Amino acid sequence: MTDDFSPEPGAVDLFGNPVEPLRDRRGRPCFPRLTAMPPRLASPAPRIGPAQGDARAQDRERERVKPWRAWYRTARWRKLRRKILARAGHVCEQTGVPLLGRAPAPDSAVIDHIRPHRGDPALFWDEDNLQAVSKAWHDGAKQRAERAAGD
């Protein structure tokens, strides 16, 4: 018995193996189950760097490029930070705003280097080079001034 589902006698597949007609348990011709084709191309790798919202990846990259950023996580820095905040009376030295918030609030405290240290330990740890400012001032006016100066 021949049917439309049976291969021609003597048919072979791409590898030269003989092709048998597909049949179910009762011996009736059946169609093979269709499966989705695998993708031919993989998704392209990112070209420019980490994804926009990936803050951890951006922090890791900054740490790799600027190893002095680890100084901000030391007990020495935390102690110095508290000292500078107490000296300023927990008030922004640029705007007079009380520094009451917790990061990322605009009124949270940021200890700012007046002159950028760029990895110089003497400038980084110099108390006279530090000021207590609000996050809003630091992320706004200070950053604009540094970009304009090319720092």
HELIX and SHEET records of a PDB file:
HELIX    1   1 ALA A   55  VAL A   65  1                                  11    
HELIX    2   2 PRO A   67  ARG A   73  5                                   7    
HELIX    3   3 ALA A   75  ALA A   88  1                                  14    
HELIX    4   4 PRO A  121  TRP A  125  1                                   5    
HELIX    5   5 GLU A  127  ASN A  129  5                                   3    
HELIX    6   6 LYS A  135  TRP A  137  1                                   3    
HELIX    7   7 HIS A  138  LYS A  142  3                                   5    
HELIX    8   8 GLN A  143  ALA A  149  1                                   7    
SHEET    1   A 2 ALA A 109  HIS A 113  0                                        
SHEET    2   A 2 LEU A 130  SER A 134 -1                                        
END                                                                             
